Structure formats: C-alpha cells, structure tokens
C-alpha cells in the first residue's frame, strides 16, 4: 500500500507525463482495435483488416489532443468529438476513434460541475451517436452505433462519480481541519480565561494584604519612638498579613505548575465559610467591620462562593485604602430566593479622629479623594478593584452595582445566583 501511495504521489507531481502516457495507451488501444473487423468478409465475424492512412491520422490526432486534457478539457472534448464525427462520416472501414472522445468526456465530468457534465454529456452523446447512426453501417441500430451511445454515457457517468467522490473526501478533510482548528481555538480560549482568572486572584490577594501591610507599617512608624509596644503589635500584624499573602500567592501560582511538579497546592478555594477570618484581619488593621448574615445552610458552587469572598475582600480592602482607619464598614450576606445578595457599605470617614489606642497612619498623598467622592476601587489613578469585582460577578451570571451613598461613603451590592450554570462551575483555587 505504501508503494502504491508513493507511486500515486509521484504521478500526481507530473501530470503532463501522466497524460502523455495515457494518450499513448489510448492510441495503442485504438490502433490495435482498428485491425479487427467486427463483420469480416463472406459472413465470417471478427476477421483482420488493415486500416487506411486517414484512419491512422484521425487516431493520432485524437490521442495527441488528450495530452492537454487537464489544461483545456472542453477544448480537448471538442477536438476529439470532431475527429470521431469525421471518422464516422468517411464511410471507410470503422476505426475506434471515439475512444479518445470518451476519455475527454470523462475528464470534463471530473473537472466541472454536474450541470455542465449533464449538458456537455448529452450534447456529445447526441452528436456522436447521431453521426454513427446516419453515416455508419446499416441498420441504424447496429451494435457499433449503439456502442457509441453506451460508451459516451459510461464516460460521463464515471467521471461524475469520480468528481463526487473527490468532493466527498475533500469535504471530510475540510471538516476534520475545521474541527482541529476549533479545538485549538477552544484550548487557547480556555488558557486565556484561566490566565485572566489567575490574574484576578493575584490582584485580589496582593491588593488586600499589601493594603493591610501598608497601614500597619505606617502605624508602626508613627508610634515607634513613643509607644514601642504598640509598634511591635503593628509589626506582628504586618508579619501575619505578609505570611498570609505568601501562602495565598503560593497556592495561586501553584496552579501554573505541571502535573509532575512537586508540592502541588491542596488548599481549597476560599469562600464565605472563611468570612470570619477575613473580617478579623481588618479588625487587626483597625477597621471596624460589622457582619450580618442570613444565608446559613446555603451551599454555593465553588465559583460563586469564591466570587462572593473576593467581592467582600476587595470591597473592604478599598474601604481600608480610601476611607481610612477611622472608617466603619458593614457587610451583609442575605439569601433572597434563588440568589445571594452581598452588600458592603462604609461611612467614608476619612476625616474621623483616630482612636486613642490606635493612632492613624500618616496622611495620604496629596490628591487622594475620600471614599465618598472616589469610592472603593476608584482612587486617583483609577484602580482595577471595581473592574475585577465586576468581571468575577459577571463570570458567574451575577450582577454588581456600585456607587457613592447619600450623605457619604460608598456601597457595593452584588447579586449572585445560588446555582451556577456556566462551564466553569468548578473554579479551583
């Protein structure tokens, strides 16, 4: 089979040589057939005869035209058809020149559409058969005359069958290639979505913990000389926040490891079950946070649970960054029908006086707007907090509304479905 396939490839690479060999083979068959007389003499069938020079010239012309059958199939069919008609009307001993016309008609059928094949085939069959019946041996329904009709019909039908098979095989190849491209595009899309998800996780983790570290470091620097005990406590909070940041970064970046890499992350994705730990970190940083929950017993899909946790984390982080240490925040998690509503509000108390036991960190850089004006996630440089929250909520078919509150402060309100219907229902940490 490999030898046959190799030979077909080599012949396909030299179509002119293949057509020349085919023309020579057709000429040889026509010449051999011209020496046979189907009726013979004295009533004896299948006798031998000698063709005349004109018949040999017609056979040579018809075979020579087949060399160009791929380049100009219709022109070659016209030439071979004229040669066959001339052979029919000469009235001398019959020569099988019509074989060249049959090959040319086969080529036309393989290289054109079915409509063209039908029209050209009917025209060729009518002209050649009519010429044979009118000028050929009597009676008009003689075997030789009807053979012209049969062979031209076979040539057109066989050529159309070959064309149909080639089109069918090509369609299968096209579908296979399209399916392969679709699989590659789907793989690239999933990779892009995974990179975006990891980027959001990294942003949430780093923004939250670095904000806490920044606040506590400012407190430590402010009270280092006068109250070293409070400075040590602030530095301990810095150390705890940095350790938590490193652990979450290790778990997130660990997703990029290959299957054979050691120390694969095993910690599950954070969810609302860790809301108490999250709020505690903000309490240590000096932010007053009150939590109200009426969603006990609600089991959320992993992706929805993670989105809820990240929304609260990002909202409180922005309150810590933009509203200041003296601000107060409220978090509510409520089950309403088929959804869970999460609300995070703050009073925007940037100018509030610091508590005596926990002095405020150094003032913010010039140009920083209070939370009531800029809102969490919308600092002077236009941060990505709100954008990240919106992407997370949208990814799980939820809605997010954010904006300043009347009288000061900011409000973040997210509605998340209890049943997650997207393909990424299981969003690993």
PEDAUR-V530909 format. One record per helix or strand of 2 or more residues. SS is the DSSP state (2 for helix, 1 for strand). FROM is the first residue (numbers start at 1). LEN is the number of residues. If there is no record, write none. Layout:
ss=SS from=FROM len=LEN
ss=SS from=FROM len=LEN
This chain:
ss=2 from=2 len=12
ss=2 from=15 len=20
ss=1 from=36 len=2
ss=1 from=47 len=2
ss=2 from=53 len=16
ss=2 from=73 len=17
ss=2 from=98 len=14
ss=2 from=114 len=22
ss=2 from=143 len=81
ss=2 from=228 len=29
ss=2 from=272 len=13
ss=1 from=288 len=6
ss=2 from=302 len=22
ss=1 from=328 len=9
ss=1 from=339 len=8
ss=2 from=385 len=11
ss=1 from=399 len=6
ss=1 from=410 len=8
